[in-house]
């Protein structure tokens, strides 16, 4: 067993208003942002977690939310400078920050870039007013396009656009119009997600009418071809990128890498190869509780059992298009393939969901389409 590459996730929980499809730990803003207080707690949280990783280099940072772009560039600089003081941050680290087009005034991306952010992820979701409204987004088409222009002009070496499909009452033509408009804005990376209805959301309690499976399949097929023709190549289930612009942070997630998670509700995964253990951590969820000095930031810590490791490994690894070296399984889980897991891999292969060579596994096009069926082989 060996320690995998290490990332850092930083959670900023506030947003202007919570979207009805969102099941992330986000909280609508009801008063002034407690920037200084929260930044201080983030860095204290990191100082505690840093004791677990020694001098292992942090290769990527992802600042998610919520809406991190609500924070000032000064606060972002304080966060990143504090990170450098507490962990061994790689000189070539990818540092991504999520941004909502409705919270970005002129020059803000340039300020974030100067603060140390070198990759922005712009959450557009759709350009069409009717879909923005039903999704509860606070921006309009003009603000979305302006945010992308800012990302270009800020000098960022790379940035991403988030778009969604399978939206309420969305036709194939609607979905392709969104995708074409996104491509015309010339981002380096496009995340193209299908809307899913998650528990504990307004959409779950009052489900909207979504496109049927036939329409969804046509959207996915036509969208994939459109993206590939435009030079965006699929490297994971929802990720398309120009050459050299894959998201390194997400790649580390899906390759079963490690990550510290700081901030309220943040999740982490930490390997201790010397002891042969993998732990998952979750921080205190609510901002008020997280910022109470009388309690620890860590809410729960769970040892990943040997029985759960195969599913956890393949659940992540099989999101990727690239082949998976078989040696990664034992290297990153500290276990060997059991007879049950070997049978599951064989079943997936015979169903056409997985190709198997002497040294690698690779998800087929059919396996990507029916990913849940592939993963169910390992349950």
Secondary structure, DSSP 8 states (H G I E B T S, - for coil): -----EEEEEEE-EESS--TT--SS-EE--S---HHHHHHHHHHHHHHHHTTTTT-EEEEEEEEES-GGGS-HHHHHHHHHHHHHHSEEEEEEEEEEEE-GGG--TTHHHHHHHHT--EEEEEEE-S-HHHHHHHT-S--HHHHHHHHHHHHHTT-SEEEEEEEES-TT--HHHHHHHHHHHHHTT-SEEEEEE----TTSHHHHT------HHHHHHHHHHHHHHHHHTT-EEEETTEEE-TT---HHHHHHHTT-EEEEESTT-EEEEEETTTTEEEEEEE--SHHHHT-TTS-SEEEEEE--HHHHHHHHHHHHTTBSS-EETHHHHHHHS----HHHHHHHHHHHHTTSEEE-SSEEEE-HHHHHTHHHHHHTT-
